[in-house]
Amino acid sequence: MMTIPELTLRRKRVIFSRLLCELVIWINTEHEAHWDICFDEVTVHSPRAARKGVERIVVEDAVHKRASFHHQGLAADLNLYIDGQYISDGGHPAWREIATKWESMHELCTSGIDWNDANHVSFGEGKK
């Protein structure tokens, strides 16, 4: 019986990056006249060096949960514009279309749409 090896973090990040690019290409191909998509936050390093005035300090990310896949480089937040208008409403049908496409691309692709984070896509995070 052949066993499937565990994916390393490096391999997961490579697959995630490729799939994320394919998602953007799909959006641009399917909706090129009306939709624009861009990356917002992808890898979030935490803790991270920062400056407060001239003082160098170390801060922890307080936007994402400590267990967020952003910290592993396995999640991305996207910004969507339709006909030039920023779509911040996670209930907009375009986000469901993007989520459906993303989750169809690989068994480890997860969208945050079902936990009120429609612009979030990740790799290996699973359903919450």
N, C-alpha and C positions, 0 to 999 in steps of 0.2 A: 504494500500500500504506500503510495506516494504522499508525503506530507507537504503542506504549503508553508513555507517559512514566514515568520512574522515580518511585517514590513518595518524597516528601520524608520526613524524620524526623518532622516535625509530622503529616503525613498518616498515617504508620505508627502513631504514638502514638494518634491519634484512633481509627483502626480497631481497634487492640489494646484500647483502653479500652472501646469499644462491645462488642466480642466478649467481653471478660472479664465485663462486666455481663450479657450474654446467657447466658454459661456459669453464672453464679451463679443467675440466674432459672431456667434449666433444672434445675439441681440442686434448687433449692427447690420447683419444680413436680413433678418426677419423684419426689422422695424427701422431701416436706415433713414427713411424720410422723416420720422417723427420722434424716435427715442434716441437719447444720448445717455451713455453710462460711463461712470468713471469710478476709480478706486478711491475710497476714503481711508479707512484704517485697515492695514493688513497685519504685519507683525508688530506687536507692541512689546517693547523691552521694558521689563520691570523686575527689580528696581532699576532706575536710570539716573545718571548724573544730570543735574540741572543747575541753573544759576538763579540766585535770588539777589538781585543787585550785582555786586561783584563777588559775593560769596558763592562758592561751589558747594552744592548740597546733593544728597541722594534722595530721590523720591520714589514712592511706589505708585503705580497706576491705580487711580481711583475711579476710572470710567468703566473698566471691564472687571468682571469677577476674577478672583484669584485663580480659579480653575479654567479661565477662558482659553479657548484654543488659539486666540490671538497671540498669547505668550509663547506658543510653540511654532508660530508661523503657519498654522493650519486653519485660519479663519480670515475672512475679509468682510468689510462693510463696504457697500456700494452706494453711490449716489445716482439717482435716476432723474432724468429730465424728459418730459414729453412735450413736444412743441414749445420748447424753451422754458417750460414751467417745472420747477423742482417738485418732485413727488415725495413729500414727507409723510403722507398718509399710508401707513402700513396696510390698510384695508383696500387700497387701490387695486383693481383687478390685474394691473401689470405686474405687481409683486407676486401674485399667485402664479401667473404665467412663468415668471422667472424662476420661482421656487420649484414648480413642476418640472421645468426643463433641467434645472440643476440636479434635482434628486433622481432624475432619470439617467444621468450621465455616468454614475458609478454607485455601487452599493454603499459606499462610505460617505457619499455626498449628502449633507444635511442642510436644510434651510432653517433660519430662525423664525419663519413666518408663523409657526404654530405656538411660539412662546413670545409673541408680540415684539419681534425684532426682525421685521420683514426684510430689511436690507442686509442681513447677516447671512453669509454662506460659510460652511465649514466642511472639513474632511475628517471623518471619524468621530465626530462629536456625538452622534446619535440623537434620538428624540428625547426631549426633556419632559 
